[in-house]
């Protein structure tokens, strides 16, 4: 499809070719950094996008230049019509990828292959069963671990996302890097970020600098190779010499990648977020259901995007709790 108007370019010249679509707010895990312990109010089913609406909205974004769509949740695979959503989106000229916790992904191997999905991001915050159970509030470690191995065996490109929290799993940084020794995967360490209800504070965060200090304490500096980052990449990529896989750091807090951001997020209830940290949303679904064109809403949202982290351009602003409380919990954003 030809791009008819550059509605996806913001006032800083950033063009947004990457759309993340949350398919569902529910999840089969209860990770503490994603969901408050007491849970979150979920949108009524009638407020969620149908598969037809997801397709229609995605088609409009593709028309205007989106070339990559990532499906997220909650856990996208628990949506009952996931296969239908995937098949519809696979008919568009885009690269499709998925973020999952991998608890049930073994049931979807064939449908992923049939629809050309090659790239999978899998969440795994500990290689220790007890820690996994503590952070997810579920006892599914073996299932997730074995499914990661299965995905690699089946030929998928697998990235493992690890949210680091000081005093909890920061002592596993080197274990995760050793996880890449014989497996062709990328382990991505993610700085703990503030969202409503996850009890974030700066002291819990393991920074980019902290992570690299751990690395250089355990590996000779000459063995740590800096890799070329892909265009618009959120991560700084490395590998240990002669290891099959690699590791990366996503430093949204201490070293944000906002200058090259090309991402937009569509929540499961059809709200467009122009930034993960933004407290404002634009109602795409309501506009669509009213029979009105959604392009003006998209353009206005993109043009309103701040230069850095939803306007939180300093660490001091990032540490103000009221700013986080105005945003959603991560589970209802879609990551």
Buried (B, 14 or more C-beta within 10 A) or exposed (E): EEBEEEBBBBEEEBBBBBBBBBBBBBBBBBBBBBBBEEEBEBBEEEBBBBBEBBBBBBBBBBBBBBBBBBBBBBBBBBBEEBBBBBBBBBEBEBBBBBBBBBBBBEEBBEBBEEBEBEBBBBBBBBBBEEBBBBBBEBEBBEBBBEBBEBBBEEEBBBBBBBBBBBEBBBEBBEEBBBBBEEBEBBBBBBBBBBBBBBEBEBEBBBBBEBBBEBBEEBBEEEBBEEBEBEEBBBBBBBBBEEBEBBBBBBBBBBEBBBEEBBBBBBBBBBBBBBBBBBBBBBBBBBBBEEEEEBBEBBBEBBEBBBEBBBBBBEEEEBBEEEBBEEBBBBBBBBB
